[in-house]
């Protein structure tokens, strides 16, 4: 009889938002700032970043689906007959096999305790729910990516648009960090500072690469 894999979901669409939105924001912030100062045409700039925006959302959806799908890693709390047979074929002593089985059972118990402590919901895998969550994550990625991209869509004066995009990103990341701190019940100031530093690192990386490519 087939056994359903368990999928781990902590908070539904909220988790999709916390994953997809900042990914889209930072990816498009990086690529738009990097490419706007290079010697490329306006049309090529839009084409490249549109492709990155869309392909990035697809990759995020695939990753989210795999995460929602779960696996059988934590479904088995004991050593299966097939696994035991494979170990025996390697001439591993019975006492070693028993130790392995005990470790697997202990790991399974520790895992369940961790999930309970973190208030993480574990449910059987359902394809429709996994696909829906992946789609929502992709939509949040697109929304996050649109924000740093929007100034360039509104204004083909890219140096001016880039300044607006930078300001947007730091303000939006600050607001996002505050919202995330409320959702996850963490202290707001450390999270805001950490994410602002992370955004600054993305900006610095894009700036340095732009200088190198120039």
C-alpha positions in Angstrom: 0.0 0.0 0.0 1.4 3.4 -1.0 2.1 5.9 1.8 1.5 9.6 1.4 4.4 11.9 1.9 4.1 14.7 4.5 4.1 18.3 3.4 5.2 21.0 5.8 3.2 24.2 5.8 3.6 26.8 8.5 1.1 29.5 7.6 -0.3 29.1 4.1 -0.3 32.2 1.9 1.7 34.1 4.6 4.6 31.8 4.1 4.3 32.2 0.3 4.4 36.0 0.9 7.4 35.9 3.2 9.3 33.7 0.6 8.3 35.1 -2.7 8.0 38.9 -2.2 11.6 39.6 -0.9 13.1 37.3 -3.5 11.4 39.2 -6.3 12.3 42.5 -4.8 16.0 41.8 -4.4 16.5 39.9 -7.7 15.0 42.6 -9.8 16.7 45.3 -7.7 20.0 43.6 -8.5 19.4 43.0 -12.2 17.9 46.4 -13.0 20.6 48.3 -11.3 23.3 46.2 -12.8 22.0 46.5 -16.3 20.8 50.1 -16.5 24.3 51.5 -16.5 25.7 49.1 -19.1 26.1 49.8 -22.8 22.8 48.2 -23.9 19.8 49.5 -25.7 16.6 50.5 -23.8 14.7 47.7 -25.5 17.4 45.1 -24.5 17.2 46.4 -21.0 13.5 45.8 -20.8 13.8 42.4 -22.6 16.5 41.1 -20.3 14.8 42.2 -17.1 11.4 41.0 -18.3 12.9 37.5 -18.9 14.6 37.5 -15.5 11.4 38.6 -13.8 9.3 35.8 -15.5 11.9 33.0 -15.4 12.6 33.9 -11.7 9.0 33.5 -10.8 8.8 30.1 -12.5 11.9 28.9 -10.7 10.5 30.1 -7.4 7.2 28.3 -8.1 9.1 25.1 -8.8 11.1 25.4 -5.6 7.9 26.2 -3.6 6.1 23.2 -5.1 9.0 20.9 -4.2 9.0 22.3 -0.7 5.2 21.8 -0.4 5.4 18.3 -1.9 7.6 17.2 1.0 9.3 13.8 0.9 9.4 10.5 2.8 12.5 11.5 4.8 10.6 12.0 8.0 7.7 9.6 7.3 9.7 6.6 8.4 10.6 6.5 12.0 12.0 3.0 11.9 14.4 1.0 9.7 12.4 -0.6 6.9 12.8 -4.3 6.0 14.3 -3.3 2.7 16.8 -1.0 4.3 17.7 -3.6 6.9 18.3 -6.2 4.1 20.6 -3.8 2.3 22.6 -3.3 5.5 22.9 -7.0 6.2 24.1 -7.6 2.6 27.1 -5.3 3.5 28.1 -7.6 6.3 27.3 -5.0 8.9 26.9 -6.5 12.4 23.4 -6.8 14.0 24.4 -4.5 16.9 25.4 -1.8 14.4 22.1 -2.2 12.5 20.1 -1.9 15.8 22.0 1.3 16.6 21.1 2.7 13.2 17.5 1.9 13.8 17.6 3.5 17.3 19.1 6.6 15.8 16.4 6.8 13.1 13.7 6.6 15.7 15.4 9.2 17.8 15.8 11.5 14.9 12.1 11.1 14.0 11.1 12.0 17.5 13.4 15.0 17.6 12.0 16.2 14.3 8.4 15.9 15.5 9.3 17.8 18.7 10.9 20.6 16.7 7.8 20.9 14.5 5.6 21.2 17.6 7.9 23.8 19.2 7.9 25.9 16.1 4.2 25.6 15.6 4.7 24.2 12.1 1.7 22.4 10.6 2.4 19.0 9.0 -0.2 17.5 6.7 -0.3 14.9 4.0 0.8 16.0 0.5 -2.0 17.2 -1.7 -1.2 18.2 -5.3 -3.8 20.8 -5.6 -2.7 22.6 -2.5 1.0 22.4 -3.4 0.3 23.8 -6.8 -1.8 26.6 -5.4 0.8 27.6 -2.9 3.5 27.5 -5.6 1.4 29.8 -7.8 0.8 32.2 -4.9 4.5 32.3 -4.2 5.2 33.0 -7.8 2.7 35.9 -7.8 4.3 37.4 -4.7 7.7 37.1 -6.5 6.3 39.0 -9.5 4.8 41.6 -7.2 8.1 42.1 -5.3 10.0 42.3 -8.6 7.6 44.8 -10.1 8.4 47.4 -7.4 12.1 48.1 -8.2 11.4 47.6 -11.9 8.5 50.0 -12.1 10.5 53.3 -12.0 12.3 52.1 -15.2 9.0 51.3 -16.9 7.8 54.8 -16.1 10.9 56.7 -17.0 13.5 55.9 -19.7 15.9 58.3 -18.0 17.6 55.4 -16.3 19.9 57.3 -14.0 16.9 59.1 -12.5 14.8 55.9 -12.5 17.6 54.0 -10.7 17.6 56.6 -7.9 13.9 56.1 -7.4 14.3 52.4 -7.6 16.9 52.4 -4.8 14.8 54.5 -2.6 11.8 52.3 -3.2 13.7 49.1 -2.4 15.1 50.4 0.9 11.7 51.8 2.0 9.8 48.7 0.9 12.3 46.3 2.6 12.0 48.3 5.8 8.2 48.0 5.7 8.4 44.3 4.8 10.8 43.7 7.6 8.4 45.3 10.1 5.5 43.3 8.8 7.5 40.1 8.9 8.6 40.8 12.5 4.9 41.2 13.5 4.0 37.9 11.7 6.8 35.9 13.1 6.8 37.6 16.5 10.4 38.7 16.4 11.9 42.0 17.4 11.4 44.6 14.7 14.6 46.6 14.9 17.1 43.8 14.5 15.1 42.3 11.6 14.8 45.7 9.9 18.6 46.4 10.3 19.5 42.9 9.1 17.4 43.2 6.0 18.5 46.7 5.2 22.1 45.5 5.4 21.2 42.6 3.1 19.6 45.1 0.7 22.7 47.3 0.9 24.9 44.3 0.1 22.8 43.5 -3.0 23.1 47.1 -4.1 26.9 47.1 -3.5 27.3 43.9 -5.4 25.3 45.2 -8.4 27.3 48.5 -8.3 30.7 46.7 -8.2 29.7 44.3 -11.0 28.4 47.3 -13.1 31.8 49.0 -12.7 33.6 45.8 -13.7 31.5 45.3 -16.8 31.9 48.9 -17.8 
